[in-house]
Amino acid sequence: MPAKARMILATVMSAMMVFMVTLVVTYVNLGPAPDFLLRWAKAYFIAWPVAATTGFLVFPLARRATDEIVRLIG
């Protein structure tokens, strides 16, 4: 997969996953607090670049591992 497509995939996938994970974890930790949205947004904007960068870097390894697992079970 070309680097440009890998970057777009990592950005989109991480945005969606981090959205849900930070939302749920922030709610579990705080409950319906008055400043919930502010705290959730802070968690989201800290976690998203980390997740996107990680996704971009580990995608080739994850793809190879997936191919190998599928080969072994197939």
C-alpha positions, 0 to 999 in steps of 0.5 A, a space after each residue: 500500500 502506498 504511503 499516502 494511502 497508508 497515512 489516510 487509512 491510519 488517520 481515518 481509522 484512528 479518528 474513529 477508534 479514538 473517538 469511541 474509546 476516549 468517549 467511553 473511558 472518559 464517561 466511565 471515569 467521570 460519569 455525567 460530569 459538568 465538564 465532561 465534553 471538555 475533558 473528553 475533547 482533551 483526551 481525544 486530541 491528545 490520543 488521536 495523533 498518537 494513535 494515527 502515528 502508531 497506526 501508520 508505523 505498525 500497519 505494514 507489520 500488522 498486515 504481514 502478521 495478518 497474512 501469516 495468521 490467515 495462511 496458517 489457519 487457512 
